[in-house]
Amino acid sequence: NNGTVDIIKETCRMLREHAKMVLEKLMEKEEAGVMEAVLLGEKSNLDPEIRSLYQKNGIIHVLAISGLHISMIGMSLFHFLRKRRLGFGSAAFISGILIWFYGMLTGFPVSAIRAVMMFFLFLGAQVLGRTYDIPIAMTVSGVSMLFFQPELLTQSGFLLSYSAVAGVAAAS
């Protein structure tokens, strides 16, 4: 784009690199690699032996940025701001911006896009005084994603992310 820098993407890149440096300074190499994977979606510093152990034990998904991470962070932030007596709109705006930024920071894997979209629908319901409905939010986010990228329907990350949410919705 004619030599200009996307300031938001560049800020995310710099923040990601800074967070990696902090983790690597505070922790042993192996632990830092795991934390980078869990918090930032960065698996390049994950020790191959540790990755293998996670795979053998069937818990490699723990190292992925999941919708659960984003939902828990976002809803906790929103409720924290509400308890500080911020109005619905202000709390929604601040938590929405920060969750969008976190999604960008993690590289927006499919599960993060789904979770951010569903979180925005949750925020919209809160601001409008409406009831948040997981199946509807899941459907709106899924159809929206497929509208722009129909090939996602063949990707396991998309299918697993939506299957997990459908399971949670069916169980509740």
Salt bridges, closest charged atoms under 4 A:
GLU10 OE2 - ARG13 NH2 2.58
GLU17 OE2 - LYS20 NZ 3.66
GLU42 OE1 - ARG16 NH2 3.30
